[in-house]
Amino acid sequence: MRKVIIFFISLVIFIGSATTVYAAGNSERYIEKRNFSIAVPEAWEVLTIRGLEFKVLRGAFENEFAPTINFIIEDFSGNLNEYMEQFMDQIDELLGENRVYILDSEFATLNGLSGALVVLTTFQQERLIQFNFFFFPGSNNRYMVITGANLAHESSRFNELFLNTVKTFEWVQ
């Protein structure tokens, strides 16, 4: 699991934050064969990055940073709460006191898939970044973590976009 946490933080630093785009309303979907489907926010790019299992959704660069949405599927034999606890323990271990939890709540998609949302901020490369972690259980002990990241001072522009986008998430069976 530690590799997943390091991946998220590295990916945000590598890819970036901020755009003036609003939200879904885009009919384009990113469909990962045999895994999942999600709407792509209007005017965002779907990027293939060598070495990553899934594509990354990225908004426009502004102030040398672009918002991102990325995906990780992990195997875990416990329930959703146990998975989240272990995931957040790893975040705490990795970031130490360099993070502030803002929100921890239940979350559901438009098709009724129940999950959870955890929002936190952390300083990375002298920037305060907000991470929105969406957790969803799947079949065969699989868990999806969808991470929306943006500069924290832009959170009012992206909170609704991330919520509306992730609400369109569906497992593809």
C-alpha positions as CSV (number, residue, x, y, z in Angstrom):
1,M,0.0,0.0,0.0
2,R,2.9,2.4,0.7
3,K,3.7,2.4,-3.1
4,V,0.2,3.6,-3.8
5,I,0.6,6.6,-1.4
6,I,4.0,7.5,-2.9
7,F,2.5,7.1,-6.3
8,F,-0.3,9.6,-5.6
9,I,2.0,12.3,-4.3
10,S,4.6,11.8,-7.0
11,L,1.9,11.9,-9.7
12,V,0.5,15.2,-8.5
13,I,3.9,16.7,-8.3
14,F,4.7,15.4,-11.8
15,I,1.5,16.3,-13.5
16,G,0.3,19.5,-11.7
17,S,-3.0,21.7,-10.8
18,A,-5.5,24.6,-11.7
19,T,-8.0,25.2,-14.5
20,T,-11.1,27.4,-15.1
21,V,-13.1,24.5,-16.4
22,Y,-16.3,23.7,-14.4
23,A,-17.4,20.0,-14.5
24,A,-18.8,17.0,-16.2
25,G,-21.5,17.8,-18.7
26,N,-19.0,16.2,-21.1
27,S,-20.4,13.2,-22.8
28,E,-16.9,11.7,-23.2
29,R,-16.1,8.8,-20.8
30,Y,-12.8,7.1,-19.9
31,I,-13.6,3.4,-20.1
32,E,-11.0,1.1,-18.8
33,K,-11.7,-2.3,-20.3
34,R,-12.7,-4.9,-17.7
35,N,-12.3,-2.4,-14.9
36,F,-14.2,0.9,-14.7
37,S,-15.9,3.8,-16.5
38,I,-16.0,7.5,-15.5
39,A,-17.0,10.8,-17.2
40,V,-14.2,13.1,-18.3
41,P,-14.6,16.7,-17.2
42,E,-15.2,19.1,-20.0
43,A,-12.0,20.3,-21.7
44,W,-9.8,17.9,-19.7
45,E,-7.3,15.6,-21.3
46,V,-7.1,11.8,-20.9
47,L,-3.3,11.1,-20.7
48,T,-1.5,7.9,-21.1
49,I,1.7,8.0,-19.0
50,R,4.2,5.2,-19.5
51,G,4.5,3.0,-16.5
52,L,1.0,3.7,-15.1
53,E,-1.7,1.1,-15.2
54,F,-4.5,3.5,-15.9
55,K,-4.8,6.8,-17.7
56,V,-4.8,10.1,-15.9
57,L,-7.4,12.9,-16.4
58,R,-5.8,16.3,-16.4
59,G,-7.2,19.9,-16.5
60,A,-5.4,22.9,-18.0
61,F,-2.2,24.2,-16.6
62,E,-2.4,27.5,-14.8
63,N,0.4,28.9,-12.6
64,E,2.5,25.9,-13.6
65,F,0.1,23.4,-12.1
66,A,-2.8,21.3,-13.5
67,P,-5.5,19.5,-11.6
68,T,-5.6,15.8,-12.0
69,I,-7.8,12.8,-11.4
70,N,-6.1,9.4,-11.2
71,F,-6.9,5.8,-10.4
72,I,-5.5,2.9,-8.4
73,I,-7.0,-0.5,-7.9
74,E,-5.6,-2.6,-5.0
75,D,-6.4,-6.0,-3.6
76,F,-7.3,-6.0,0.1
77,S,-9.0,-8.7,2.1
78,G,-10.7,-6.5,4.6
79,N,-13.8,-4.2,4.5
80,L,-13.9,-0.6,3.2
81,N,-13.3,0.9,6.7
82,E,-10.3,-1.3,7.3
83,Y,-8.9,-0.5,3.8
84,M,-9.4,3.3,4.4
85,E,-7.8,3.0,7.9
86,Q,-4.7,1.3,6.5
87,F,-4.5,3.7,3.5
88,M,-4.7,6.8,5.8
89,D,-2.2,5.3,8.2
90,Q,0.2,5.2,5.3
91,I,-0.6,8.8,4.4
92,D,0.1,9.8,8.1
93,E,3.4,7.8,8.0
94,L,4.5,9.3,4.7
95,L,3.5,13.0,5.4
96,G,3.8,13.1,9.2
97,E,2.5,16.4,10.4
98,N,2.6,17.8,6.9
99,R,-1.1,17.3,6.3
100,V,-4.4,18.5,7.6
101,Y,-7.6,16.4,7.3
102,I,-10.5,18.5,6.1
103,L,-13.3,16.0,5.5
104,D,-14.1,12.3,6.1
105,S,-17.6,11.3,4.9
106,E,-19.7,8.7,3.1
107,F,-20.0,9.1,-0.7
108,A,-22.3,7.5,-3.3
109,T,-22.2,7.5,-7.1
110,L,-25.2,8.2,-9.3
111,N,-25.8,4.5,-9.8
112,G,-25.8,3.9,-6.0
113,L,-22.3,2.5,-5.4
114,S,-21.5,3.4,-1.8
115,G,-18.0,4.5,-0.9
116,A,-16.2,7.2,1.1
117,L,-14.4,10.5,0.6
118,V,-11.4,11.8,2.6
119,V,-10.0,15.3,1.8
120,L,-6.7,16.6,3.1
121,T,-4.1,19.2,2.3
122,T,-0.4,19.0,2.4
123,F,2.6,21.1,1.4
124,Q,4.5,19.7,-1.6
125,Q,7.3,21.6,-3.4
126,E,6.3,24.8,-1.6
127,R,2.6,24.5,-2.7
128,L,-0.4,23.7,-0.6
129,I,-2.1,20.9,-2.4
130,Q,-5.6,19.5,-1.7
131,F,-6.2,15.7,-2.2
132,N,-9.7,14.3,-2.6
133,F,-9.5,10.6,-2.0
134,F,-12.6,8.6,-3.1
135,F,-12.7,5.0,-2.0
136,F,-14.9,2.3,-3.5
137,P,-15.1,-1.5,-2.9
138,G,-15.3,-3.8,-5.8
139,S,-15.6,-7.5,-6.4
140,N,-12.9,-10.1,-5.5
141,N,-11.4,-8.0,-2.7
142,R,-10.6,-5.1,-5.1
143,Y,-10.7,-1.4,-4.0
144,M,-10.6,1.6,-6.2
145,V,-9.1,4.9,-5.0
146,I,-9.8,7.8,-7.2
147,T,-7.7,10.9,-6.3
148,G,-8.6,14.4,-7.4
149,A,-5.7,16.9,-6.7
150,N,-5.5,20.6,-7.1
151,L,-3.8,23.6,-5.5
152,A,-5.6,24.1,-2.2
153,H,-6.4,27.8,-2.8
154,E,-8.3,26.7,-5.9
155,S,-10.5,24.2,-4.0
156,S,-13.7,26.2,-4.4
157,R,-13.2,25.7,-8.2
158,F,-12.6,22.0,-8.0
159,N,-14.5,20.5,-5.1
160,E,-17.8,20.4,-7.1
161,L,-16.0,19.2,-10.3
162,F,-14.4,16.3,-8.5
163,L,-17.7,15.4,-6.8
164,N,-19.7,15.5,-10.0
165,T,-17.1,13.6,-12.0
166,V,-16.6,10.8,-9.4
167,K,-20.4,10.4,-9.1
168,T,-20.3,9.0,-12.6
169,F,-17.8,6.2,-11.7
170,E,-19.0,2.7,-12.5
171,W,-17.3,-0.7,-12.2
172,V,-17.4,-2.5,-15.6
173,Q,-18.0,-6.2,-15.1
